[in-house]
Each structure stands twice: as structure tokens, then as C-alpha cells.
């Protein structure tokens, strides 16, 4: 999913490999995750960010 210059969301995952197509099933999936990639606006905002230790 592309959200303009803000960010991109992408689905990713991993599975167990198999030599035969018949051995592949939903149980072969090990993990599924959402991958967040900041766009230009967020990357530029992070460059301007400053941090302070709270006392």
C-alpha cells in the first residue's frame, strides 16, 4: 500500500521450503509481517528531530 509521500506498507513473510507442490499447505507458513517504509516527509521530519533527556 502506497500512501503518497508519507509511507509504504508491504506484506512480507517466510515459509518452510518443500520439493513437492503437494507438500505445501498453510502449515508451511512460518511468519507473516507488515513492513513499514517511511516516505520522504517522515524521513525529512526525523532528520529535524531533536531529543532531550527527561530529568
C-alpha distance matrix in Angstrom:
0.0 3.8 6.4 9.5 11.8 11.1 8.5 5.6 5.0 6.3 8.9 12.4 15.9 19.5 22.3 26.0 27.2 29.6 32.0 32.2 29.5 31.6 31.2 27.3 26.2 23.8 26.2 25.3 22.0 22.7 19.5 15.9 13.8 10.5 10.3 9.8 10.4 12.0 12.0 15.4 16.4 16.0 17.7 20.4 21.0 21.5 24.0 26.0 26.1 29.5 30.7 34.0 35.8 36.6 40.3
3.8 0.0 3.8 5.9 8.3 8.4 6.5 4.6 6.5 8.6 11.9 15.0 18.7 22.2 25.2 28.9 29.8 32.4 34.6 35.0 32.5 34.8 34.4 30.6 29.6 27.4 29.7 28.5 25.2 25.7 22.5 19.0 16.5 13.0 11.8 10.4 9.7 10.3 9.3 12.3 13.4 13.7 15.3 17.6 18.6 19.5 21.7 23.6 24.1 27.7 29.3 32.8 34.9 35.9 39.6
6.4 3.8 0.0 3.8 6.4 5.8 5.4 5.9 8.1 11.2 14.5 17.6 21.3 24.9 28.0 31.7 33.0 35.7 38.0 38.4 35.9 37.9 37.4 33.6 32.4 29.9 32.2 31.2 27.8 28.0 24.6 21.0 18.2 14.5 13.4 11.1 10.4 9.8 8.4 11.1 11.1 11.7 14.0 15.9 16.3 17.8 20.2 21.5 22.0 25.6 27.3 30.7 33.0 33.7 37.5
9.5 5.9 3.8 0.0 3.8 5.4 6.7 8.0 11.2 13.9 17.5 20.4 24.1 27.6 30.8 34.4 35.4 38.2 40.3 40.9 38.4 40.7 40.3 36.5 35.5 33.2 35.4 34.3 30.9 31.1 27.7 24.2 21.4 17.6 16.1 13.5 11.8 10.4 7.7 9.2 9.4 11.2 13.2 14.4 15.3 17.3 19.1 20.4 21.5 25.2 27.4 30.9 33.5 34.4 38.2
11.8 8.3 6.4 3.8 0.0 3.8 6.1 8.5 12.1 15.0 18.7 21.1 24.8 28.1 31.5 35.1 36.2 39.1 41.4 42.2 40.0 42.4 41.7 38.0 37.2 34.8 36.8 35.5 32.0 31.8 28.4 25.1 21.9 18.3 16.1 13.0 10.6 8.3 5.0 5.5 5.9 8.1 9.8 10.7 12.0 14.0 15.5 16.9 18.2 22.0 24.4 28.0 30.7 31.9 35.7
11.1 8.4 5.8 5.4 3.8 0.0 3.8 7.3 10.3 13.7 17.2 19.7 23.2 26.7 30.1 33.8 35.2 38.3 40.8 41.6 39.4 41.6 40.7 36.9 35.9 33.2 35.0 33.9 30.3 29.9 26.3 23.0 19.7 15.9 14.1 10.6 9.0 6.4 4.6 6.5 5.6 6.1 8.8 10.4 10.6 12.2 14.6 15.8 16.4 20.1 22.0 25.5 28.1 29.0 32.8
8.5 6.5 5.4 6.7 6.1 3.8 0.0 3.8 6.8 10.0 13.5 15.9 19.4 22.9 26.4 30.0 31.4 34.5 37.0 37.9 35.8 38.0 37.0 33.3 32.3 29.7 31.4 30.2 26.6 26.2 22.6 19.4 16.1 12.4 10.3 7.1 5.6 4.4 4.3 7.9 8.3 7.5 9.4 12.1 12.5 13.1 15.6 17.5 17.7 21.2 22.8 26.3 28.5 29.6 33.3
5.6 4.6 5.9 8.0 8.5 7.3 3.8 0.0 3.8 6.5 10.2 12.7 16.4 19.8 23.2 26.8 28.1 31.0 33.5 34.3 32.1 34.4 33.5 29.7 28.9 26.5 28.3 27.0 23.5 23.4 20.0 16.7 13.7 10.1 8.1 6.1 5.2 6.5 6.9 10.6 11.8 11.0 12.2 15.2 16.0 16.2 18.6 20.8 20.9 24.3 25.7 29.2 31.1 32.3 36.0
5.0 6.5 8.1 11.2 12.1 10.3 6.8 3.8 0.0 3.8 6.9 9.8 13.3 16.9 20.2 23.9 25.4 28.4 31.0 31.7 29.4 31.4 30.4 26.7 25.6 22.9 24.8 23.7 20.1 20.0 16.6 13.1 10.2 6.6 5.6 4.9 6.4 8.8 10.3 14.1 15.0 13.6 14.9 18.2 18.5 18.3 21.0 23.2 22.8 26.0 26.8 30.1 31.7 32.6 36.2
6.3 8.6 11.2 13.9 15.0 13.7 10.0 6.5 3.8 0.0 3.8 6.5 10.2 13.7 16.9 20.6 21.9 24.7 27.3 28.0 25.8 28.0 27.0 23.3 22.4 20.1 21.9 20.5 17.1 17.3 14.1 10.8 8.5 5.8 5.0 6.7 8.1 11.4 12.9 16.6 18.1 16.7 17.4 20.9 21.6 20.9 23.4 26.0 25.6 28.6 29.3 32.6 34.0 35.1 38.6
8.9 11.9 14.5 17.5 18.7 17.2 13.5 10.2 6.9 3.8 0.0 3.8 7.0 10.7 13.6 17.3 18.9 21.7 24.5 25.0 22.8 24.7 23.6 19.8 18.8 16.3 18.2 16.9 13.4 13.9 10.8 7.4 6.0 4.8 6.0 9.0 11.3 14.7 16.5 20.2 21.6 20.0 20.7 24.3 24.7 23.8 26.4 29.0 28.3 31.1 31.5 34.5 35.5 36.5 39.9
12.4 15.0 17.6 20.4 21.1 19.7 15.9 12.7 9.8 6.5 3.8 0.0 3.8 7.2 10.5 14.2 15.8 18.8 21.7 22.6 20.9 22.9 21.4 17.8 17.2 15.1 16.4 14.5 11.1 11.1 8.4 5.8 5.3 6.1 6.7 10.4 12.4 16.1 18.3 21.9 23.6 21.7 21.8 25.5 26.2 24.8 27.2 30.0 29.2 31.8 31.9 34.9 35.7 36.8 40.2
15.9 18.7 21.3 24.1 24.8 23.2 19.4 16.4 13.3 10.2 7.0 3.8 0.0 3.8 7.0 10.7 12.7 15.8 19.0 20.0 18.6 20.3 18.4 15.0 14.5 12.4 13.1 11.1 7.7 7.5 5.2 4.2 5.8 8.5 9.6 13.4 15.7 19.4 21.8 25.3 27.0 24.9 24.9 28.7 29.2 27.5 29.9 32.8 31.7 34.0 33.8 36.6 37.0 38.1 41.3
19.5 22.2 24.9 27.6 28.1 26.7 22.9 19.8 16.9 13.7 10.7 7.2 3.8 0.0 3.8 7.2 9.3 12.6 15.9 17.3 16.5 18.2 15.9 12.9 13.0 11.6 11.5 8.8 6.2 5.6 5.4 6.8 9.1 12.1 12.9 16.7 18.8 22.5 25.0 28.4 30.2 28.0 27.7 31.5 32.1 30.2 32.4 35.4 34.4 36.4 36.1 38.8 39.0 40.2 43.2
22.3 25.2 28.0 30.8 31.5 30.1 26.4 23.2 20.2 16.9 13.6 10.5 7.0 3.8 0.0 3.8 6.3 9.3 12.9 14.0 13.4 14.8 12.3 9.5 9.9 9.2 8.7 5.4 4.2 4.8 6.9 9.0 12.1 15.3 16.5 20.3 22.4 26.2 28.6 32.0 33.8 31.7 31.4 35.2 35.9 33.9 36.2 39.2 38.1 40.1 39.6 42.2 42.3 43.4 46.3
26.0 28.9 31.7 34.4 35.1 33.8 30.0 26.8 23.9 20.6 17.3 14.2 10.7 7.2 3.8 0.0 3.8 6.6 10.3 11.9 12.2 13.4 10.3 8.6 9.8 10.3 8.7 5.1 6.4 6.7 9.9 12.5 15.6 18.9 20.1 23.9 25.9 29.6 32.0 35.4 37.3 35.1 34.7 38.5 39.2 37.1 39.2 42.3 41.1 43.0 42.4 44.9 44.7 46.0 48.7
27.2 29.8 33.0 35.4 36.2 35.2 31.4 28.1 25.4 21.9 18.9 15.8 12.7 9.3 6.3 3.8 0.0 3.8 7.0 9.2 10.0 11.9 9.3 8.1 10.7 12.2 11.3 7.6 9.4 10.3 13.1 15.3 18.2 21.2 21.9 25.7 27.3 31.1 33.2 36.4 38.7 36.7 36.1 39.8 40.8 38.9 40.7 44.0 43.1 45.1 44.7 47.3 47.4 48.7 51.6
29.6 32.4 35.7 38.2 39.1 38.3 34.5 31.0 28.4 24.7 21.7 18.8 15.8 12.6 9.3 6.6 3.8 0.0 3.8 5.6 7.2 8.9 6.4 6.6 10.0 12.5 11.7 8.6 11.4 13.0 16.1 18.1 21.3 24.2 25.2 29.0 30.6 34.4 36.4 39.7 41.9 40.1 39.6 43.3 44.3 42.4 44.3 47.6 46.7 48.8 48.4 51.0 51.0 52.3 55.2
32.0 34.6 38.0 40.3 41.4 40.8 37.0 33.5 31.0 27.3 24.5 21.7 19.0 15.9 12.9 10.3 7.0 3.8 0.0 3.8 6.8 8.9 7.7 8.8 12.6 15.6 15.1 12.2 15.0 16.8 19.7 21.5 24.6 27.4 28.1 31.9 33.2 37.0 38.8 41.9 44.3 42.7 42.0 45.7 47.0 45.1 46.8 50.2 49.5 51.6 51.4 54.1 54.2 55.7 58.5
32.2 35.0 38.4 40.9 42.2 41.6 37.9 34.3 31.7 28.0 25.0 22.6 20.0 17.3 14.0 11.9 9.2 5.6 3.8 0.0 3.8 5.4 5.5 7.2 10.9 14.4 14.4 12.2 15.2 17.7 20.6 22.1 25.4 28.1 29.2 33.0 34.5 38.3 40.0 43.2 45.5 44.0 43.6 47.2 48.4 46.8 48.7 51.9 51.2 53.5 53.3 56.0 56.2 57.4 60.3
29.5 32.5 35.9 38.4 40.0 39.4 35.8 32.1 29.4 25.8 22.8 20.9 18.6 16.5 13.4 12.2 10.0 7.2 6.8 3.8 0.0 3.8 5.4 5.5 8.8 12.3 13.2 11.3 14.0 17.0 19.5 20.5 23.8 26.2 27.6 31.2 32.8 36.6 38.1 41.4 43.6 42.2 42.1 45.7 46.8 45.4 47.5 50.6 50.0 52.4 52.3 55.1 55.4 56.5 59.5
31.6 34.8 37.9 40.7 42.4 41.6 38.0 34.4 31.4 28.0 24.7 22.9 20.3 18.2 14.8 13.4 11.9 8.9 8.9 5.4 3.8 0.0 3.8 5.5 7.9 11.7 12.3 11.4 14.5 17.6 20.4 21.6 25.1 27.7 29.5 33.2 35.1 38.8 40.5 44.0 46.0 44.4 44.5 48.2 49.0 47.6 49.9 52.9 52.0 54.4 54.1 56.8 56.9 57.8 60.7
31.2 34.4 37.4 40.3 41.7 40.7 37.0 33.5 30.4 27.0 23.6 21.4 18.4 15.9 12.3 10.3 9.3 6.4 7.7 5.5 5.4 3.8 0.0 3.8 6.5 10.1 9.7 8.5 12.1 14.7 17.8 19.6 23.2 26.2 27.9 31.7 33.8 37.5 39.5 42.9 44.9 43.1 43.1 46.8 47.5 45.9 48.1 51.2 50.1 52.3 51.8 54.3 54.3 55.2 58.0
27.3 30.6 33.6 36.5 38.0 36.9 33.3 29.7 26.7 23.3 19.8 17.8 15.0 12.9 9.5 8.6 8.1 6.6 8.8 7.2 5.5 5.5 3.8 0.0 3.8 7.2 7.7 6.1 9.0 12.2 14.8 16.2 19.8 22.6 24.4 28.1 30.2 33.9 35.8 39.3 41.2 39.5 39.6 43.3 44.0 42.5 44.8 47.8 46.8 49.0 48.7 51.3 51.4 52.3 55.2
26.2 29.6 32.4 35.5 37.2 35.9 32.3 28.9 25.6 22.4 18.8 17.2 14.5 13.0 9.9 9.8 10.7 10.0 12.6 10.9 8.8 7.9 6.5 3.8 0.0 3.8 5.2 5.5 7.8 11.2 13.6 14.6 18.3 21.2 23.5 27.1 29.6 33.2 35.2 38.8 40.4 38.6 39.0 42.7 43.1 41.7 44.3 47.0 45.9 48.1 47.6 50.2 50.2 50.8 53.7
23.8 27.4 29.9 33.2 34.8 33.2 29.7 26.5 22.9 20.1 16.3 15.1 12.4 11.6 9.2 10.3 12.2 12.5 15.6 14.4 12.3 11.7 10.1 7.2 3.8 0.0 3.8 5.3 5.8 9.2 10.9 11.7 15.4 18.2 20.9 24.4 27.2 30.6 32.8 36.5 37.8 35.8 36.5 40.2 40.4 39.0 41.7 44.3 43.0 45.2 44.7 47.1 47.1 47.6 50.5
26.2 29.7 32.2 35.4 36.8 35.0 31.4 28.3 24.8 21.9 18.2 16.4 13.1 11.5 8.7 8.7 11.3 11.7 15.1 14.4 13.2 12.3 9.7 7.7 5.2 3.8 0.0 3.8 5.4 7.7 10.4 12.3 16.1 19.4 21.9 25.6 28.4 31.9 34.4 38.0 39.3 37.1 37.5 41.3 41.4 39.7 42.4 45.0 43.5 45.4 44.6 46.9 46.6 47.1 49.8
25.3 28.5 31.2 34.3 35.5 33.9 30.2 27.0 23.7 20.5 16.9 14.5 11.1 8.8 5.4 5.1 7.6 8.6 12.2 12.2 11.3 11.4 8.5 6.1 5.5 5.3 3.8 0.0 3.8 6.3 9.4 11.6 15.2 18.5 20.6 24.3 26.8 30.4 32.8 36.4 38.0 35.8 36.0 39.7 40.1 38.3 40.8 43.7 42.3 44.3 43.7 46.1 46.0 46.8 49.6
22.0 25.2 27.8 30.9 32.0 30.3 26.6 23.5 20.1 17.1 13.4 11.1 7.7 6.2 4.2 6.4 9.4 11.4 15.0 15.2 14.0 14.5 12.1 9.0 7.8 5.8 5.4 3.8 0.0 3.8 5.9 7.7 11.4 14.8 16.9 20.6 23.3 26.8 29.3 32.9 34.4 32.2 32.4 36.2 36.5 34.7 37.3 40.1 38.7 40.8 40.1 42.6 42.6 43.4 46.2
22.7 25.7 28.0 31.1 31.8 29.9 26.2 23.4 20.0 17.3 13.9 11.1 7.5 5.6 4.8 6.7 10.3 13.0 16.8 17.7 17.0 17.6 14.7 12.2 11.2 9.2 7.7 6.3 3.8 0.0 3.8 7.2 10.4 14.1 16.0 19.7 22.3 25.9 28.7 32.2 33.6 31.0 31.1 34.9 35.0 33.0 35.5 38.3 36.7 38.5 37.7 40.0 39.7 40.6 43.3
19.5 22.5 24.6 27.7 28.4 26.3 22.6 20.0 16.6 14.1 10.8 8.4 5.2 5.4 6.9 9.9 13.1 16.1 19.7 20.6 19.5 20.4 17.8 14.8 13.6 10.9 10.4 9.4 5.9 3.8 0.0 3.8 6.7 10.4 12.5 16.1 18.9 22.3 25.2 28.8 30.0 27.4 27.7 31.5 31.5 29.5 32.2 34.8 33.3 35.2 34.4 36.8 36.7 37.5 40.4
15.9 19.0 21.0 24.2 25.1 23.0 19.4 16.7 13.1 10.8 7.4 5.8 4.2 6.8 9.0 12.5 15.3 18.1 21.5 22.1 20.5 21.6 19.6 16.2 14.6 11.7 12.3 11.6 7.7 7.2 3.8 0.0 3.8 7.2 9.8 13.3 16.3 19.7 22.4 26.0 27.1 24.8 25.3 29.1 29.0 27.4 30.2 32.8 31.4 33.6 33.1 35.7 35.9 36.6 39.7
13.8 16.5 18.2 21.4 21.9 19.7 16.1 13.7 10.2 8.5 6.0 5.3 5.8 9.1 12.1 15.6 18.2 21.3 24.6 25.4 23.8 25.1 23.2 19.8 18.3 15.4 16.1 15.2 11.4 10.4 6.7 3.8 0.0 3.8 6.4 9.7 12.9 16.1 19.0 22.6 23.6 21.1 21.7 25.4 25.3 23.7 26.6 29.0 27.6 29.9 29.5 32.2 32.6 33.3 36.5
10.5 13.0 14.5 17.6 18.3 15.9 12.4 10.1 6.6 5.8 4.8 6.1 8.5 12.1 15.3 18.9 21.2 24.2 27.4 28.1 26.2 27.7 26.2 22.6 21.2 18.2 19.4 18.5 14.8 14.1 10.4 7.2 3.8 0.0 3.8 6.4 9.8 12.8 15.5 19.3 20.1 17.7 18.7 22.3 22.2 21.0 23.9 26.3 25.0 27.6 27.6 30.4 31.2 32.0 35.4
10.3 11.8 13.4 16.1 16.1 14.1 10.3 8.1 5.6 5.0 6.0 6.7 9.6 12.9 16.5 20.1 21.9 25.2 28.1 29.2 27.6 29.5 27.9 24.4 23.5 20.9 21.9 20.6 16.9 16.0 12.5 9.8 6.4 3.8 0.0 3.8 6.5 10.0 12.7 16.3 17.6 15.3 15.6 19.4 19.7 18.3 20.9 23.6 22.7 25.3 25.6 28.7 29.8 30.9 34.4
9.8 10.4 11.1 13.5 13.0 10.6 7.1 6.1 4.9 6.7 9.0 10.4 13.4 16.7 20.3 23.9 25.7 29.0 31.9 33.0 31.2 33.2 31.7 28.1 27.1 24.4 25.6 24.3 20.6 19.7 16.1 13.3 9.7 6.4 3.8 0.0 3.8 6.5 9.5 13.1 14.0 11.5 12.2 15.9 16.0 14.9 17.7 20.1 19.3 22.1 22.7 25.9 27.3 28.4 32.1
10.4 9.7 10.4 11.8 10.6 9.0 5.6 5.2 6.4 8.1 11.3 12.4 15.7 18.8 22.4 25.9 27.3 30.6 33.2 34.5 32.8 35.1 33.8 30.2 29.6 27.2 28.4 26.8 23.3 22.3 18.9 16.3 12.9 9.8 6.5 3.8 0.0 3.8 6.5 9.9 11.5 9.5 9.5 13.1 14.0 13.0 15.3 18.1 17.9 21.0 22.1 25.6 27.3 28.9 32.6
12.0 10.3 9.8 10.4 8.3 6.4 4.4 6.5 8.8 11.4 14.7 16.1 19.4 22.5 26.2 29.6 31.1 34.4 37.0 38.3 36.6 38.8 37.5 33.9 33.2 30.6 31.9 30.4 26.8 25.9 22.3 19.7 16.1 12.8 10.0 6.5 3.8 0.0 3.8 6.8 7.9 5.7 6.1 9.6 10.3 9.9 12.2 14.7 14.7 18.1 19.6 23.2 25.3 26.8 30.6
12.0 9.3 8.4 7.7 5.0 4.6 4.3 6.9 10.3 12.9 16.5 18.3 21.8 25.0 28.6 32.0 33.2 36.4 38.8 40.0 38.1 40.5 39.5 35.8 35.2 32.8 34.4 32.8 29.3 28.7 25.2 22.4 19.0 15.5 12.7 9.5 6.5 3.8 0.0 3.8 5.6 5.6 6.1 8.6 10.1 10.8 12.5 14.7 15.7 19.3 21.4 25.1 27.6 29.1 32.9
15.4 12.3 11.1 9.2 5.5 6.5 7.9 10.6 14.1 16.6 20.2 21.9 25.3 28.4 32.0 35.4 36.4 39.7 41.9 43.2 41.4 44.0 42.9 39.3 38.8 36.5 38.0 36.4 32.9 32.2 28.8 26.0 22.6 19.3 16.3 13.1 9.9 6.8 3.8 0.0 3.8 5.6 5.2 6.0 8.5 9.9 10.7 12.6 14.4 18.1 20.7 24.4 27.3 29.0 32.8
16.4 13.4 11.1 9.4 5.9 5.6 8.3 11.8 15.0 18.1 21.6 23.6 27.0 30.2 33.8 37.3 38.7 41.9 44.3 45.5 43.6 46.0 44.9 41.2 40.4 37.8 39.3 38.0 34.4 33.6 30.0 27.1 23.6 20.1 17.6 14.0 11.5 7.9 5.6 3.8 0.0 3.8 5.6 5.3 6.2 8.7 10.1 11.0 12.5 16.3 19.0 22.5 25.5 26.9 30.7
16.0 13.7 11.7 11.2 8.1 6.1 7.5 11.0 13.6 16.7 20.0 21.7 24.9 28.0 31.7 35.1 36.7 40.1 42.7 44.0 42.2 44.4 43.1 39.5 38.6 35.8 37.1 35.8 32.2 31.0 27.4 24.8 21.1 17.7 15.3 11.5 9.5 5.7 5.6 5.6 3.8 0.0 3.8 5.4 5.0 6.2 8.7 10.0 10.5 14.2 16.3 20.0 22.7 24.0 27.8
17.7 15.3 14.0 13.2 9.8 8.8 9.4 12.2 14.9 17.4 20.7 21.8 24.9 27.7 31.4 34.7 36.1 39.6 42.0 43.6 42.1 44.5 43.1 39.6 39.0 36.5 37.5 36.0 32.4 31.1 27.7 25.3 21.7 18.7 15.6 12.2 9.5 6.1 6.1 5.2 5.6 3.8 0.0 3.8 5.5 5.2 6.5 9.0 10.1 13.6 15.9 19.7 22.4 24.3 28.1
20.4 17.6 15.9 14.4 10.7 10.4 12.1 15.2 18.2 20.9 24.3 25.5 28.7 31.5 35.2 38.5 39.8 43.3 45.7 47.2 45.7 48.2 46.8 43.3 42.7 40.2 41.3 39.7 36.2 34.9 31.5 29.1 25.4 22.3 19.4 15.9 13.1 9.6 8.6 6.0 5.3 5.4 3.8 0.0 3.8 5.4 5.1 6.7 9.0 12.5 15.6 19.2 22.4 24.3 28.0
21.0 18.6 16.3 15.3 12.0 10.6 12.5 16.0 18.5 21.6 24.7 26.2 29.2 32.1 35.9 39.2 40.8 44.3 47.0 48.4 46.8 49.0 47.5 44.0 43.1 40.4 41.4 40.1 36.5 35.0 31.5 29.0 25.3 22.2 19.7 16.0 14.0 10.3 10.1 8.5 6.2 5.0 5.5 3.8 0.0 3.8 5.4 5.3 6.4 10.2 13.0 16.6 19.7 21.3 25.0
21.5 19.5 17.8 17.3 14.0 12.2 13.1 16.2 18.3 20.9 23.8 24.8 27.5 30.2 33.9 37.1 38.9 42.4 45.1 46.8 45.4 47.6 45.9 42.5 41.7 39.0 39.7 38.3 34.7 33.0 29.5 27.4 23.7 21.0 18.3 14.9 13.0 9.9 10.8 9.9 8.7 6.2 5.2 5.4 3.8 0.0 3.8 5.3 5.1 8.5 10.8 14.5 17.4 19.3 23.0
24.0 21.7 20.2 19.1 15.5 14.6 15.6 18.6 21.0 23.4 26.4 27.2 29.9 32.4 36.2 39.2 40.7 44.3 46.8 48.7 47.5 49.9 48.1 44.8 44.3 41.7 42.4 40.8 37.3 35.5 32.2 30.2 26.6 23.9 20.9 17.7 15.3 12.2 12.5 10.7 10.1 8.7 6.5 5.1 5.4 3.8 0.0 3.8 5.6 8.4 11.4 15.1 18.2 20.6 24.1
26.0 23.6 21.5 20.4 16.9 15.8 17.5 20.8 23.2 26.0 29.0 30.0 32.8 35.4 39.2 42.3 44.0 47.6 50.2 51.9 50.6 52.9 51.2 47.8 47.0 44.3 45.0 43.7 40.1 38.3 34.8 32.8 29.0 26.3 23.6 20.1 18.1 14.7 14.7 12.6 11.0 10.0 9.0 6.7 5.3 5.3 3.8 0.0 3.8 6.5 10.1 13.5 17.0 19.1 22.5
26.1 24.1 22.0 21.5 18.2 16.4 17.7 20.9 22.8 25.6 28.3 29.2 31.7 34.4 38.1 41.1 43.1 46.7 49.5 51.2 50.0 52.0 50.1 46.8 45.9 43.0 43.5 42.3 38.7 36.7 33.3 31.4 27.6 25.0 22.7 19.3 17.9 14.7 15.7 14.4 12.5 10.5 10.1 9.0 6.4 5.1 5.6 3.8 0.0 3.8 6.8 10.3 13.7 15.6 19.1
29.5 27.7 25.6 25.2 22.0 20.1 21.2 24.3 26.0 28.6 31.1 31.8 34.0 36.4 40.1 43.0 45.1 48.8 51.6 53.5 52.4 54.4 52.3 49.0 48.1 45.2 45.4 44.3 40.8 38.5 35.2 33.6 29.9 27.6 25.3 22.1 21.0 18.1 19.3 18.1 16.3 14.2 13.6 12.5 10.2 8.5 8.4 6.5 3.8 0.0 3.8 7.0 10.5 12.7 16.0
30.7 29.3 27.3 27.4 24.4 22.0 22.8 25.7 26.8 29.3 31.5 31.9 33.8 36.1 39.6 42.4 44.7 48.4 51.4 53.3 52.3 54.1 51.8 48.7 47.6 44.7 44.6 43.7 40.1 37.7 34.4 33.1 29.5 27.6 25.6 22.7 22.1 19.6 21.4 20.7 19.0 16.3 15.9 15.6 13.0 10.8 11.4 10.1 6.8 3.8 0.0 3.8 6.9 9.3 12.7
34.0 32.8 30.7 30.9 28.0 25.5 26.3 29.2 30.1 32.6 34.5 34.9 36.6 38.8 42.2 44.9 47.3 51.0 54.1 56.0 55.1 56.8 54.3 51.3 50.2 47.1 46.9 46.1 42.6 40.0 36.8 35.7 32.2 30.4 28.7 25.9 25.6 23.2 25.1 24.4 22.5 20.0 19.7 19.2 16.6 14.5 15.1 13.5 10.3 7.0 3.8 0.0 3.8 6.2 9.2
35.8 34.9 33.0 33.5 30.7 28.1 28.5 31.1 31.7 34.0 35.5 35.7 37.0 39.0 42.3 44.7 47.4 51.0 54.2 56.2 55.4 56.9 54.3 51.4 50.2 47.1 46.6 46.0 42.6 39.7 36.7 35.9 32.6 31.2 29.8 27.3 27.3 25.3 27.6 27.3 25.5 22.7 22.4 22.4 19.7 17.4 18.2 17.0 13.7 10.5 6.9 3.8 0.0 3.8 6.3
36.6 35.9 33.7 34.4 31.9 29.0 29.6 32.3 32.6 35.1 36.5 36.8 38.1 40.2 43.4 46.0 48.7 52.3 55.7 57.4 56.5 57.8 55.2 52.3 50.8 47.6 47.1 46.8 43.4 40.6 37.5 36.6 33.3 32.0 30.9 28.4 28.9 26.8 29.1 29.0 26.9 24.0 24.3 24.3 21.3 19.3 20.6 19.1 15.6 12.7 9.3 6.2 3.8 0.0 3.8
40.3 39.6 37.5 38.2 35.7 32.8 33.3 36.0 36.2 38.6 39.9 40.2 41.3 43.2 46.3 48.7 51.6 55.2 58.5 60.3 59.5 60.7 58.0 55.2 53.7 50.5 49.8 49.6 46.2 43.3 40.4 39.7 36.5 35.4 34.4 32.1 32.6 30.6 32.9 32.8 30.7 27.8 28.1 28.0 25.0 23.0 24.1 22.5 19.1 16.0 12.7 9.2 6.3 3.8 0.0
